[in-house]
């Protein structure tokens, strides 16, 4: 068995498409300023569900590095968030079928874990403000007397509750259209 998470050219193409999906959907949602939605980890979640935690982590990390290089360097430090998302989803799918129930539960876990990692990065590197849609709420919470971590964390959890659950559910619905021979996980029943 190869140590690479990419057993075939098709698997490498899927991971590359995951990076493109993350960047394109994230950019569209950001441009449209859709509240409580980011969709910038949907490709990571898909790749992790199909190819496992290492491929998901690599897809997530590379997304932030590539996006940071071409559009916004502020996204690079948040690669850790995207890497952890890939690992968590990949590990969940190794153990459970990624049906709607599992997708919702996984989305809820990610909705807490992602801000727990991203908030300290945001606070330490950018004073809690990252140029995103949550900055207005962060500024309001700061003005109301909240501590910086709390002011930066609450809007992130709120947005992630919608975004991560929606992303996981959308991926769970998409999995039945992924060719069976690509799966290295038990994301769907193959019978």
Secondary structure, 3 states (H helix, E strand, C coil): CCCCCCCCHHHHHHHHHHHHHHHHHHHHHHHHCCCCCCCCCHHHHHHHHHHCHHHHHHHHHHHHHHHHHHCCHHHHHHHHHHHHHHHHHHHHHHHCCCCHHHHHHHHHHHHHHHHHHHHHHHHHHHCCCCCCCCHHHHHHHHHCCCCHHHHHHHHHHHHHHHHHHHHHHHHHHHHHHCCHHHCCCCCCCCC
